[in-house]
Amino acid sequence: MSNASSHSTLRVARPLSPCIQVCTIEPSSSLCKGCGRTLDEIACWGSMTEAEKTPVWDRLIQEGYIDAQYAK
């Protein structure tokens, strides 16, 4: 008999923000070197819905700013 939990992937709850306190905007890309967000994303983060944040989280994971364990 197979144990279903042995086939599941561990997912960790996302933090409230991707900020890692390394707040420097890279001039060539206009992205924060620490978290990978744009200035607009940083400024609006607190008022964004989870649906609005999801594509940002997905991009940050895809670009390697955030560990894939936070994928939903």
C-alpha positions as a Markdown table, in Angstrom:
| # | Residue | x | y | z |
|---|---|---|---|---|
| 1 | Met | 0.0 | 0.0 | 0.0 |
| 2 | Ser | 1.4 | 3.4 | -1.0 |
| 3 | Asn | 1.6 | 6.3 | 1.4 |
| 4 | Ala | 0.1 | 9.4 | -0.3 |
| 5 | Ser | 2.1 | 11.8 | 1.8 |
| 6 | Ser | 5.3 | 10.4 | 0.5 |
| 7 | His | 4.5 | 11.7 | -3.0 |
| 8 | Ser | 3.5 | 15.2 | -1.9 |
| 9 | Thr | 5.8 | 18.2 | -2.2 |
| 10 | Leu | 6.3 | 20.3 | 1.0 |
| 11 | Arg | 4.9 | 23.8 | 0.6 |
| 12 | Val | 5.7 | 26.5 | 3.0 |
| 13 | Ala | 3.4 | 29.5 | 3.7 |
| 14 | Arg | 4.6 | 32.6 | 1.9 |
| 15 | Pro | 5.9 | 35.5 | 4.1 |
| 16 | Leu | 3.9 | 38.7 | 4.1 |
| 17 | Ser | 6.4 | 40.3 | 1.8 |
| 18 | Pro | 9.3 | 39.1 | -0.3 |
| 19 | Cys | 11.5 | 41.9 | 1.2 |
| 20 | Ile | 14.8 | 40.7 | 2.6 |
| 21 | Gln | 16.0 | 44.1 | 3.8 |
| 22 | Val | 18.5 | 44.5 | 1.0 |
| 23 | Cys | 16.8 | 47.5 | -0.5 |
| 24 | Thr | 18.8 | 48.8 | -3.5 |
| 25 | Ile | 17.3 | 49.4 | -6.9 |
| 26 | Glu | 19.5 | 48.2 | -9.8 |
| 27 | Pro | 19.5 | 51.1 | -12.3 |
| 28 | Ser | 19.8 | 48.8 | -15.4 |
| 29 | Ser | 16.7 | 46.7 | -14.5 |
| 30 | Ser | 14.8 | 49.0 | -12.1 |
| 31 | Leu | 14.4 | 46.0 | -9.8 |
| 32 | Cys | 15.4 | 45.8 | -6.2 |
| 33 | Lys | 18.6 | 43.7 | -5.8 |
| 34 | Gly | 17.2 | 42.1 | -2.6 |
| 35 | Cys | 13.6 | 41.1 | -3.5 |
| 36 | Gly | 13.4 | 41.6 | -7.3 |
| 37 | Arg | 10.3 | 43.8 | -7.2 |
| 38 | Thr | 9.9 | 47.1 | -9.1 |
| 39 | Leu | 9.4 | 50.3 | -7.2 |
| 40 | Asp | 5.7 | 50.3 | -8.1 |
| 41 | Glu | 5.3 | 46.7 | -6.7 |
| 42 | Ile | 7.1 | 47.7 | -3.5 |
| 43 | Ala | 5.0 | 50.9 | -3.1 |
| 44 | Cys | 1.7 | 49.1 | -3.8 |
| 45 | Trp | 2.4 | 45.8 | -2.0 |
| 46 | Gly | 0.5 | 46.6 | 1.2 |
| 47 | Ser | -2.7 | 47.4 | -0.7 |
| 48 | Met | -2.5 | 44.6 | -3.3 |
| 49 | Thr | -4.8 | 41.7 | -3.2 |
| 50 | Glu | -3.5 | 38.1 | -3.1 |
| 51 | Ala | -4.6 | 37.8 | -6.7 |
| 52 | Glu | -2.5 | 40.8 | -7.6 |
| 53 | Lys | 0.5 | 39.5 | -5.7 |
| 54 | Thr | 0.4 | 36.0 | -7.2 |
| 55 | Pro | 2.0 | 36.9 | -10.6 |
| 56 | Val | 4.6 | 38.9 | -8.8 |
| 57 | Trp | 5.4 | 36.0 | -6.5 |
| 58 | Asp | 5.5 | 33.7 | -9.5 |
| 59 | Arg | 8.0 | 36.0 | -11.3 |
| 60 | Leu | 10.2 | 36.3 | -8.3 |
| 61 | Ile | 10.3 | 32.5 | -7.9 |
| 62 | Gln | 11.0 | 32.0 | -11.7 |
| 63 | Glu | 13.8 | 34.6 | -11.6 |
| 64 | Gly | 15.4 | 33.1 | -8.5 |
| 65 | Tyr | 14.7 | 35.9 | -6.0 |
| 66 | Ile | 12.4 | 33.6 | -3.9 |
| 67 | Asp | 12.8 | 29.9 | -3.1 |
| 68 | Ala | 10.4 | 27.7 | -5.1 |
| 69 | Gln | 9.1 | 26.2 | -1.8 |
| 70 | Tyr | 6.8 | 29.3 | -1.7 |
| 71 | Ala | 5.0 | 28.3 | -4.9 |
| 72 | Lys | 1.3 | 27.9 | -4.7 |
